[in-house]
Amino acid sequence: QVFPSQDPLDRADFNAVEYINALFPTEQSLANIDEVVNKIRLKIRRLDDNIRTVVRGQTNVGQDGRQALEEAQKAIQQLFGKIKDIKDKAEKSEQMVKEITRDIKQLDHAKRHLTTSITTLNHLHMLAGGVDSLEAMTRRRQYGEVANLLQGVVNVLEHFNKYMGIPQIRQLSERVKAAQNELGQQILADFEEAFPSQGTKRTGGPSNVLRDACLVANVLDPRIKQEIIKKFIKQHLSEYLVLFQENQDVAWLDKIDRRYAWIKRQLVDYEEKYGRMFPAEWCMTERIAVDFCHITRAELSKIMRTRAKEIEVKLLLFAIQRTTNFEGLLAKRFSGCTLADGTGKKPEVPPPSTNPFLEDETGPETDEIVMEKSDTDKPKKPKVPDNPFHGIVSKCFEPHLYVYIESQDKNLGELIDRFVADFKAQGPPKPNVDEGGAVLPSCADLFVYYKKCMVQCSQLSTGEPMIALTTIFQKYLREYAWKILSGNLPKTTSSSGGLTITSLLKEKEGSEVAKFTLEELCLICSILSTAEYCLATTQQLEEKLKEKVDTSLMERINLTGEMDTFSIVISNSIQLLVQDLDAACDPALTAMSKMQWQNVEHVGDQSPYVTSVILHIKQNVPIIRDNLASTRKYFTQFCIKFANSFIPKFINHLFKCKPISMVGAEQLLLDTHSLKMVLLDLPSIGSQVVRKAPASYTKIVVKGMTRAEMILKVVMAPHEPPVVFVDNYIKLLSDCSTDTFQKILDMKGLKRSEQSSMLDLFRLRLPAPPPGGDGSGSLSLSAPTPEQESSRIRKLEKLIKKRL
């Protein structure tokens, strides 16, 4: 179907029978059959006509297409011909333009050559005239005119470099060189005449001539300028070498001020007499000062090597201080442009630190430290990295700084001995609620002295002497830690088993509170606070030393060992406090285990041993807390260590209470709860300000004392039926150790036969161990028994006692 049509004959599912039935639906309709046949025939004829017309039309289309193609090919040929014509005409036009402009190009070249020739002739005329004038002015010493003329002649001569093959040009160039050489020799002779080696100086007339001669020297070979400068400075400093010869009295270090005073006078004299003679860009004043510094450095090095045994610390420091002050004065007056290394003076050195050593210290010496900081920081200005003159003279003192280091070693040794003597003479610090536990004054004095030494040495040298000084610092930090701090810690008695019921009865009245007196407790806290202060300040000292020393030597500064030493002192102090309070509570726990708990008839208030423990805690802990107010974290460590020591010991004594009746277990449970509440309140006990205990401490107390309560609850439970008792034990204690279960049975007072059956049942009721390991082993590792904990504590105590 090409076009849409409603004719039934055009349908795809055309059915002839249905179509005929549609034309003749009834017999009556057959009457007009002829008419229908005629219509169909007419339609067939029309279709034939249409088909014939279409076929003919297609034949004509093909013929028209071939004709159009032929016409297009003809048009292309015509276009190609026109393009070829245009190209030919363009080539002819280009040839014509070349012929027209050929003469113009020749004229351009001629003009350019003519201009060059005229310019060259002018330069040649100027060169010839300039050479003649230069020679005449040189003979007449008209240096003012020569300076300008010579620069112009040299500039003009540069234009003739490519014409040096021409004899006349080469001759002129040689005359210029000869004139320059003659000028150089003549100017040197004039300076020699004006400033002879004998030291007589002519002023007035020659100075103007010499001033112009210096302008000429700027144009001549740089060696002429250097020779003039060298001779003038040598002649200017010749008097210095005579006055300060090695055999002269003024040459030694004690009169080093005279050297610097002499050069100051010479520089002032130079400015007045010769300041205008030399061009400003020659920086003659600075050159004189720099040459003086080099000579002084060499002379001082030589004389110090010869008289090394005569060098004392005070003399050396005096000379260094005067020298660094002079170097600072040079830095203010001059830019350092004449120094060979002036442009490369450590630009990468970081700026001075904004966190000065000991700046944040707190203690009795704070005001003194701040004052010392302001005083000792002032001389550091000559040491700043942008001072190009730093070390230009003072470098000669560096090989002799061992004298300074040895002196500091001796002084620090005497300082430590004085600290020891003062401590023995004055005794421990008096206990005071407001000032107790304060840092020992001696440590502030030590670090103030350290800072003076460090600042002083950094001004002298930032190389190996700083490393040597650091070694001295390390030595006396260790000595301070052991002689002043550890050496003054109170000694503990090794016999801890001499406590009896009689002593416990005395302690009820508070007659024997603890092994350490109030003064000794305050001393321990004071030493702990001092060690903490030294630890923090030593870290600052290490950082400051690394700032001062050369970058290549920073890795050699390490005070970690000394910081560890102070950490050991802190740990020992805390352990002493814990041992003291722990030992004070031992008689009460012993009394608890000696009581006849099976005879207790009724539950009353807390037992006497609990009151005794609380009494010791209330007497010791507030003193320790007040004395450690400035180091709160170490008070928290004390609380945690005491809890870790006391609770396992309490549980161990709890197991010794056997047999226990039901009422006795209830009384013990009440006592355990009282102790738990006191321990939870331990960090703030006896304090007007109630603080919440640290979470880490609370967790330890709750875990340990809850275990003690669970043990007593198991003891209170009836042992019949056995299965329920065993399951209740496993549920409450989660302890799979048969030893612990055995102790529970002993506390209940069961007979051996009953215990045997109970143990068998306990082994049967134990939960299966997890795969990949022994269950009892893993449980015993994760939850150590009180005996294991107590044994571990005892071993630790023995080690600490041996160390102390």
URPECOR-V921970 format. One record per residue. N is the residue number from 0. RES is the residue in three letters. SS is DSSP state (@ for helix, = for strand, . for the rest). Layout:
N:RES:SS
N:RES:SS
//
This chain:
0:GLN:.
1:VAL:.
2:PHE:.
3:PRO:.
4:SER:.
5:GLN:.
6:ASP:.
7:PRO:@
8:LEU:@
9:ASP:@
10:ARG:.
11:ALA:.
12:ASP:.
13:PHE:.
14:ASN:.
15:ALA:@
16:VAL:@
17:GLU:@
18:TYR:@
19:ILE:@
20:ASN:@
21:ALA:@
22:LEU:@
23:PHE:.
24:PRO:.
25:THR:.
26:GLU:.
27:GLN:@
28:SER:@
29:LEU:@
30:ALA:@
31:ASN:@
32:ILE:@
33:ASP:@
34:GLU:@
35:VAL:@
36:VAL:@
37:ASN:@
38:LYS:@
39:ILE:@
40:ARG:@
41:LEU:@
42:LYS:@
43:ILE:@
44:ARG:@
45:ARG:@
46:LEU:@
47:ASP:@
48:ASP:@
49:ASN:@
50:ILE:@
51:ARG:@
52:THR:@
53:VAL:@
54:VAL:@
55:ARG:@
56:GLY:@
57:GLN:@
58:THR:@
59:ASN:@
60:VAL:@
61:GLY:@
62:GLN:@
63:ASP:@
64:GLY:@
65:ARG:@
66:GLN:@
67:ALA:@
68:LEU:@
69:GLU:@
70:GLU:@
71:ALA:@
72:GLN:@
73:LYS:@
74:ALA:@
75:ILE:@
76:GLN:@
77:GLN:@
78:LEU:@
79:PHE:@
80:GLY:@
81:LYS:@
82:ILE:@
83:LYS:@
84:ASP:@
85:ILE:@
86:LYS:@
87:ASP:@
88:LYS:@
89:ALA:@
90:GLU:@
91:LYS:@
92:SER:@
93:GLU:@
94:GLN:@
95:MET:@
96:VAL:@
97:LYS:@
98:GLU:@
99:ILE:@
100:THR:@
101:ARG:@
102:ASP:@
103:ILE:@
104:LYS:@
105:GLN:@
106:LEU:@
107:ASP:@
108:HIS:@
109:ALA:@
110:LYS:@
111:ARG:@
112:HIS:@
113:LEU:@
114:THR:@
115:THR:@
116:SER:@
117:ILE:@
118:THR:@
119:THR:@
120:LEU:@
121:ASN:@
122:HIS:@
123:LEU:@
124:HIS:@
125:MET:@
126:LEU:@
127:ALA:@
128:GLY:@
129:GLY:@
130:VAL:@
131:ASP:@
132:SER:@
133:LEU:@
134:GLU:@
135:ALA:@
136:MET:@
137:THR:@
138:ARG:@
139:ARG:@
140:ARG:.
141:GLN:.
142:TYR:@
143:GLY:@
144:GLU:@
145:VAL:@
146:ALA:@
147:ASN:@
148:LEU:@
149:LEU:@
150:GLN:@
151:GLY:@
152:VAL:@
153:VAL:@
154:ASN:@
155:VAL:@
156:LEU:@
157:GLU:@
158:HIS:.
159:PHE:.
160:ASN:@
161:LYS:@
162:TYR:@
163:MET:.
164:GLY:.
165:ILE:.
166:PRO:@
167:GLN:@
168:ILE:@
169:ARG:@
170:GLN:@
171:LEU:@
172:SER:@
173:GLU:@
174:ARG:@
175:VAL:@
176:LYS:@
177:ALA:@
178:ALA:@
179:GLN:@
180:ASN:@
181:GLU:@
182:LEU:@
183:GLY:@
184:GLN:@
185:GLN:@
186:ILE:@
187:LEU:@
188:ALA:@
189:ASP:@
190:PHE:@
191:GLU:@
192:GLU:@
193:ALA:@
194:PHE:=
195:PRO:.
196:SER:.
197:GLN:.
198:GLY:.
199:THR:.
200:LYS:=
201:ARG:.
202:THR:.
203:GLY:.
204:GLY:@
205:PRO:@
206:SER:@
207:ASN:@
208:VAL:@
209:LEU:@
210:ARG:@
211:ASP:@
212:ALA:@
213:CYS:@
214:LEU:@
215:VAL:@
216:ALA:@
217:ASN:@
218:VAL:@
219:LEU:.
220:ASP:.
221:PRO:@
222:ARG:@
223:ILE:@
224:LYS:@
225:GLN:@
226:GLU:@
227:ILE:@
228:ILE:@
229:LYS:@
230:LYS:@
231:PHE:@
232:ILE:@
233:LYS:@
234:GLN:@
235:HIS:@
236:LEU:@
237:SER:@
238:GLU:@
239:TYR:@
240:LEU:@
241:VAL:@
242:LEU:@
243:PHE:.
244:GLN:.
245:GLU:.
246:ASN:.
247:GLN:.
248:ASP:@
249:VAL:@
250:ALA:@
251:TRP:.
252:LEU:@
253:ASP:@
254:LYS:@
255:ILE:@
256:ASP:@
257:ARG:@
258:ARG:@
259:TYR:@
260:ALA:@
261:TRP:@
262:ILE:@
263:LYS:@
264:ARG:@
265:GLN:@
266:LEU:@
267:VAL:@
268:ASP:@
269:TYR:@
270:GLU:@
271:GLU:@
272:LYS:@
273:TYR:@
274:GLY:.
275:ARG:.
276:MET:.
277:PHE:.
278:PRO:.
279:ALA:@
280:GLU:@
281:TRP:@
282:CYS:.
283:MET:@
284:THR:@
285:GLU:@
286:ARG:@
287:ILE:@
288:ALA:@
289:VAL:@
290:ASP:@
291:PHE:@
292:CYS:@
293:HIS:@
294:ILE:@
295:THR:@
296:ARG:@
297:ALA:@
298:GLU:@
299:LEU:@
300:SER:@
301:LYS:@
302:ILE:@
303:MET:@
304:ARG:@
305:THR:@
306:ARG:.
307:ALA:@
308:LYS:@
309:GLU:@
310:ILE:.
311:GLU:.
312:VAL:@
313:LYS:@
314:LEU:@
315:LEU:@
316:LEU:@
317:PHE:@
318:ALA:@
319:ILE:@
320:GLN:@
321:ARG:@
322:THR:@
323:THR:@
324:ASN:@
325:PHE:@
326:GLU:@
327:GLY:@
328:LEU:@
329:LEU:@
330:ALA:@
331:LYS:@
332:ARG:@
333:PHE:.
334:SER:.
335:GLY:.
336:CYS:.
337:THR:.
338:LEU:.
339:ALA:.
340:ASP:.
341:GLY:@
342:THR:@
343:GLY:@
344:LYS:.
345:LYS:.
346:PRO:.
347:GLU:.
348:VAL:.
349:PRO:.
350:PRO:.
351:PRO:.
352:SER:.
353:THR:.
354:ASN:.
355:PRO:.
356:PHE:.
357:LEU:.
358:GLU:.
359:ASP:.
360:GLU:.
361:THR:.
362:GLY:.
363:PRO:.
364:GLU:.
365:THR:@
366:ASP:@
367:GLU:@
368:ILE:@
369:VAL:@
370:MET:@
371:GLU:@
372:LYS:@
373:SER:@
374:ASP:@
375:THR:@
376:ASP:@
377:LYS:@
378:PRO:@
379:LYS:@
380:LYS:@
381:PRO:@
382:LYS:@
383:VAL:.
384:PRO:.
385:ASP:.
386:ASN:.
387:PRO:.
388:PHE:.
389:HIS:.
390:GLY:.
391:ILE:.
392:VAL:.
393:SER:@
394:LYS:@
395:CYS:@
396:PHE:@
397:GLU:@
398:PRO:@
399:HIS:@
400:LEU:.
401:TYR:@
402:VAL:@
403:TYR:@
404:ILE:@
405:GLU:@
406:SER:@
407:GLN:@
408:ASP:@
409:LYS:@
410:ASN:@
411:LEU:@
412:GLY:@
413:GLU:@
414:LEU:@
415:ILE:@
416:ASP:@
417:ARG:@
418:PHE:@
419:VAL:@
420:ALA:@
421:ASP:@
422:PHE:@
423:LYS:@
424:ALA:@
425:GLN:@
426:GLY:.
427:PRO:.
428:PRO:.
429:LYS:.
430:PRO:.
431:ASN:.
432:VAL:.
433:ASP:.
434:GLU:.
435:GLY:.
436:GLY:.
437:ALA:.
438:VAL:.
439:LEU:.
440:PRO:@
441:SER:@
442:CYS:@
443:ALA:@
444:ASP:@
445:LEU:@
446:PHE:@
447:VAL:@
448:TYR:@
449:TYR:@
450:LYS:@
451:LYS:@
452:CYS:@
453:MET:@
454:VAL:@
455:GLN:@
456:CYS:@
457:SER:@
458:GLN:@
459:LEU:@
460:SER:.
461:THR:.
462:GLY:.
463:GLU:@
464:PRO:@
465:MET:@
466:ILE:@
467:ALA:@
468:LEU:@
469:THR:@
470:THR:@
471:ILE:@
472:PHE:@
473:GLN:@
474:LYS:@
475:TYR:@
476:LEU:@
477:ARG:@
478:GLU:@
479:TYR:@
480:ALA:@
481:TRP:@
482:LYS:@
483:ILE:@
484:LEU:@
485:SER:@
486:GLY:@
487:ASN:@
488:LEU:.
489:PRO:.
490:LYS:.
491:THR:.
492:THR:.
493:SER:.
494:SER:.
495:SER:.
496:GLY:.
497:GLY:.
498:LEU:.
499:THR:.
500:ILE:@
501:THR:@
502:SER:@
503:LEU:@
504:LEU:@
505:LYS:@
506:GLU:@
507:LYS:.
508:GLU:.
509:GLY:.
510:SER:.
511:GLU:.
512:VAL:.
513:ALA:.
514:LYS:.
515:PHE:.
516:THR:.
517:LEU:@
518:GLU:@
519:GLU:@
520:LEU:@
521:CYS:@
522:LEU:@
523:ILE:@
524:CYS:@
525:SER:@
526:ILE:@
527:LEU:@
528:SER:@
529:THR:@
530:ALA:@
531:GLU:@
532:TYR:@
533:CYS:@
534:LEU:@
535:ALA:@
536:THR:@
537:THR:@
538:GLN:@
539:GLN:@
540:LEU:@
541:GLU:@
542:GLU:@
543:LYS:@
544:LEU:@
545:LYS:@
546:GLU:@
547:LYS:@
548:VAL:.
549:ASP:.
550:THR:@
551:SER:@
552:LEU:@
553:MET:@
554:GLU:@
555:ARG:@
556:ILE:.
557:ASN:.
558:LEU:.
559:THR:@
560:GLY:@
561:GLU:@
562:MET:@
563:ASP:@
564:THR:@
565:PHE:@
566:SER:@
567:ILE:@
568:VAL:@
569:ILE:@
570:SER:@
571:ASN:@
572:SER:@
573:ILE:@
574:GLN:@
575:LEU:@
576:LEU:@
577:VAL:@
578:GLN:@
579:ASP:@
580:LEU:@
581:ASP:@
582:ALA:@
583:ALA:@
584:CYS:@
585:ASP:@
586:PRO:@
587:ALA:@
588:LEU:@
589:THR:@
590:ALA:@
591:MET:@
592:SER:@
593:LYS:@
594:MET:.
595:GLN:.
596:TRP:@
597:GLN:@
598:ASN:@
599:VAL:.
600:GLU:.
601:HIS:.
602:VAL:.
603:GLY:.
604:ASP:.
605:GLN:.
606:SER:.
607:PRO:@
608:TYR:@
609:VAL:@
610:THR:@
611:SER:@
612:VAL:@
613:ILE:@
614:LEU:@
615:HIS:@
616:ILE:@
617:LYS:@
618:GLN:@
619:ASN:@
620:VAL:@
621:PRO:@
622:ILE:@
623:ILE:@
624:ARG:@
625:ASP:@
626:ASN:@
627:LEU:.
628:ALA:.
629:SER:.
630:THR:.
631:ARG:@
632:LYS:@
633:TYR:@
634:PHE:@
635:THR:@
636:GLN:@
637:PHE:@
638:CYS:@
639:ILE:@
640:LYS:@
641:PHE:@
642:ALA:@
643:ASN:@
644:SER:@
645:PHE:@
646:ILE:@
647:PRO:@
648:LYS:@
649:PHE:@
650:ILE:@
651:ASN:@
652:HIS:@
653:LEU:@
654:PHE:@
655:LYS:@
656:CYS:.
657:LYS:.
658:PRO:.
659:ILE:.
660:SER:.
661:MET:@
662:VAL:@
663:GLY:@
664:ALA:@
665:GLU:@
666:GLN:@
667:LEU:@
668:LEU:@
669:LEU:@
670:ASP:@
671:THR:@
672:HIS:@
673:SER:@
674:LEU:@
675:LYS:@
676:MET:@
677:VAL:@
678:LEU:@
679:LEU:@
680:ASP:.
681:LEU:@
682:PRO:@
683:SER:@
684:ILE:.
685:GLY:.
686:SER:.
687:GLN:.
688:VAL:.
689:VAL:.
690:ARG:.
691:LYS:.
692:ALA:.
693:PRO:.
694:ALA:@
695:SER:@
696:TYR:@
697:THR:@
698:LYS:@
699:ILE:@
700:VAL:@
701:VAL:@
702:LYS:@
703:GLY:@
704:MET:@
705:THR:@
706:ARG:@
707:ALA:@
708:GLU:@
709:MET:@
710:ILE:@
711:LEU:@
712:LYS:@
713:VAL:@
714:VAL:@
715:MET:@
716:ALA:.
717:PRO:.
718:HIS:.
719:GLU:.
720:PRO:.
721:PRO:@
722:VAL:@
723:VAL:@
724:PHE:@
725:VAL:@
726:ASP:@
727:ASN:@
728:TYR:@
729:ILE:@
730:LYS:@
731:LEU:@
732:LEU:@
733:SER:.
734:ASP:.
735:CYS:.
736:SER:.
737:THR:@
738:ASP:@
739:THR:@
740:PHE:@
741:GLN:@
742:LYS:@
743:ILE:@
744:LEU:@
745:ASP:@
746:MET:@
747:LYS:@
748:GLY:.
749:LEU:.
750:LYS:.
751:ARG:@
752:SER:@
753:GLU:@
754:GLN:@
755:SER:@
756:SER:@
757:MET:@
758:LEU:@
759:ASP:@
760:LEU:@
761:PHE:@
762:ARG:@
763:LEU:@
764:ARG:@
765:LEU:.
766:PRO:.
767:ALA:.
768:PRO:.
769:PRO:.
770:PRO:.
771:GLY:.
772:GLY:.
773:ASP:.
774:GLY:@
775:SER:@
776:GLY:@
777:SER:@
778:LEU:@
779:SER:@
780:LEU:@
781:SER:@
782:ALA:.
783:PRO:.
784:THR:.
785:PRO:@
786:GLU:@
787:GLN:@
788:GLU:@
789:SER:@
790:SER:@
791:ARG:@
792:ILE:@
793:ARG:@
794:LYS:@
795:LEU:@
796:GLU:@
797:LYS:@
798:LEU:@
799:ILE:@
800:LYS:@
801:LYS:@
802:ARG:@
803:LEU:.
//
